[in-house]
Amino acid sequence: MGGDGELQRKLDALEQRLRGSGRLLVAYSGGADSAFLASAAHRILGTRMLAVIADSPSLARAQLADAVSFANEQGFPLEVIQTSELDRPDYVRNDGARCFHCKDELFTMMESMRQERGYDTIAYGVNVDDQGDFRPGQRAAGKHHVAAPLLEAGLRKQEIRELARAANLRVWDKPASACLSSRVEYGRPVTREVLGVIEKGEDAIRKLGFRQFRVRHHGEMVRIEIARDELDRALTGEMAAEFTRIFKALGFRFVTLDLEGFRSGSMNAFLSVDRLMG
């Protein structure tokens, strides 16, 4: 990452893009990137911006509550909309294009809002580092001509966190958290029941005091990923017994702890090149 001068230049570039966006809808999830973008947009545009968060069974209730709380703390306008990606067979099928169908649903609804309410632009919080990962949602953003101000300003994830910290945004170090559907192995249908089991499992792990983790659903087997700096606490007989109790009660026959630890997008390792391309 560059020095303070380079970071200021990128922040200036972001603010310039926001000023030129007109009336702006921001796709907001409550994560560090979209929260920083929404806060910056509100600072620049005031009431000419509106943050929009998609509520569906794939969004954990704890994540939704925290996202709404942050918006209230910062005072930027927020609207919660109900999305219906689980009504789309292509989404439920859960192949490599699942995220495309999710974001296509969101951006289709936001485009209708934009037209009906006289907004000029839709933006979302993709950044430079996201370009190195498999993210079909970016293809949906391109289809709907969604702006990417953080990416256009050249901002990387760590730089966004640094700027958020400087702005006293409490989400500056919030762990990344993709939707609950990303925890389901590809090819296994995404259902409300499966998502509910994952959410209950992650709530239970959170109550044990872990901060960054994933519950990966592989049918009869659950694969638990814990951040490497927290893994030692997970690797005890007492914790193994607790994990077993929690997840067998949720219906899993086999309970496993992944010794590689948490890593974002680990499910993608199970996809062939053809399936990655959807």
N, C-alpha and C positions, 0 to 999 in steps of 0.2 A: 504494500500500500504506500502511496505517495505521502509527502509531507503535508503540513497544515495548509500550505498555499494551494496545493493541488486539490485537497479536499474542499477548500473554500471555493475554488473554481468550479468544482462539480456541483456544489450547493447552489452557487449563482446560476449555473446552467439549468438546474432543476427549477429554481424559482422563476426563471425567465420562461420556461416551458409552461409552467402553471399559469403565469400571468396571461399567456397567449392562448389558453385553452378555452376561454369563454366560460359559460356555465358548465360545471363539471360534475359528473357522476363518478364516484370512486368505488370500485369493487373492493370491499373491505372484509377481512376475515378475523381481525384482531391480532394477527401475527405481527412481528416486529416491522416487516416491510410495509404491509398495507396500513398499519397503524401510523407509521412515520409519514407515509404518503398522505393519508387523510389529514393528519395534523398540520403538515406543511401546506396542503391545499387550503385548509380552513384559515390558516394564518395569512395566506396570500389573497384568497378569494372571499373569505367571510361567508355570508349567506348565499353566495353564488356557487357553492359546492354542496353536495349531498353524498354522504357515505351510504352504501347499500350492502347489507349482509344477507346472504342466502341461508335461510333456515330449512333444514331437511333432516331426515334421520341419520345422514352421514356426518352431521355436525354434533359433536358432543355437547351436552347441556352445560358442562362446566366452561367450555370454550365460548359458547354463545353468551353466557352470563358475564364472563370476563370481558368480552369484546364490547358488550353494551355498557358495562361499567366504565371501561376506558373512555368510550365516546362521551359519556356523561361527565367524566372528570375533566376532559379536555374541552367540552362545550361545543363539539362540532355536531351538526345535524346528522341523524342516522335513521334509516328506514330498514326495517326487517321485512324481507319478502319471503314468501313460501315458494320453494322450487320443487319440481316434481320429477327429478331425474329417475327415481325408482319406478316411474310409470313408463320409462323408455326401455324397451327390450334390449336395445344395443348397450345400454348402461348396465342393466342387470346381468347380462351375459358375462361381463367382467373379463374382457380380453385386453390386449395392450392399448386399445383406444378408449378405455373407460373414461379417463380424465377429459378426453375431447368431448364426449357426450355430456359430461357434467358441466363443463365450462360453456358448451354450446347452449345448454339450457339456461344458464345464468345470463350470458351475454344477449341471448334472444330476448329475455325478459327486460334486461336493462335497456336494450335498444328500443323496445316499446315505450318504456318510461321516458327515455330521452326524447322521442318524437312527441309523445303526448304532453309532456310538461315543458317543452322548449329548452332542453339542455343542448349544449353544443358538442360535448365530448364525453366519452367514457374512458376511464383510465384504470389500470391495475398495477400491482406492485412487483412485477417481475424485475429482476436485477441482472447484472452482468454474469454473476456466478451461476445463475439458473441456466445459462446457455450451454453449460457443460453436462447437463443431466437430461434424461429422457422425460420430457414434459409435453404430452399431447395437448394439454390445455393451452399451450402457446399457439398451437395451430388453430384452435377455436378463436383465440383472440385476434389472430390475423384475419380469419374469415369475417369477423365482425368489425374490423378496423379499429380495434381498441388500442388506445395510446399506452405507451410504456415509459412514463417520464423518468423513472429511476434508471432504467436501462439506457435511455437516450442521453442521460446526463453522465453515463459512464460509471455509475455507482455500483460497488461491490457490496456483498452482504456485510462484511465487517465494517466497512465505511458507513453503511446505513446505521449499524448499531452504534458506532462512535458518534454520529450526528444526533441520533435519538438520545443518547446519554447526555450529550452537551445541551440538548433541549429539555432535559429533566423529564423525559418520558419513561415511565416505569417499565415499559415493555422492551427497553433497549437490550436486555439480556434474556428475554423470554425464549425458551427452547422452541425450535421449529416444531410444528405440529400439522401434518397433513390431515385430510379428512379420514374418517373412520374406515371408509371403503378401501383405502390404500393398505389396510392391514389384512385384507382378504386375499388369499392366494389366487392368482389369475386362473380363470376357468371355473372357479366356484361361484355360483350365483350370489349376487349381493342382495340380501333380504333384510327387512327390518329386524327379524329375529337374530340374524348373524351380527348385525351392527350393534344390537342391544347387548349381546353377550360380550363383544369387544369393549364396549363402553363400560360395562360393569367391571370387567377385569382391569381396565386401566384406572378406573376410580379406586379400586381396591389397592393397586400398586401405589398410587399417589398417596393414599392414606398411610401406607407403610413408610413414607418419607422420601421416596425416590423422586427425582426431578425430571430426568429425561429418559424415556423408555418407549417401547412399542409392544403391543400384544399382537402377534401375527397368527392369523387363523388358518390352520391347515386341516380343516375337517375335524377328525377325532383328536388331532394333536394341536397343541398350542405351543408356539415358539416365542419365548419372552426375550426381548432385547433390552438390556440395561446399559446406560452410558458407561464407558470404560472407567471413568473416574469414580463411579459408584459401584462398579462390579464386585469389588472385594466384599462389600457388605451383603451382596446377594449370594456370594459363594460360601454360605455357611449351612450347616445341617438344619439349624433352626429356620432359616429363611426358605430353604428347600421345602421343608414341611409346610410352611405357611403358603408358599406358591401352590403346592399340591392341594392343600385344603381348599384354597380359593377357586382354582380352575377346575377341579373335579366337581365341585358344587355347581359350576356353570355348565357342566355336561361334557367336558373333555375327558377322553380316556388316557391320554398321554400328555404329560406336562414337561416341557423342556426349557432349559435356559441356554441361550445362544452364547457360546464362549467368545465369539468375536465382538460381542457388545453391540450397542445401538449404532446403526448407520442408516442414514436417510436413503430411501429408495431400494432397500435390500430385496424387496420382492422382484425388482426388475431383473435380478440375476437368474430368475427362473424362466425368463422369456427368451425365445429364439429370436433371431433377427427379423424373421417374417412376422412374428407376432408383435414385436416392437413397432413395426411399421403400421400395424392395424390393418 
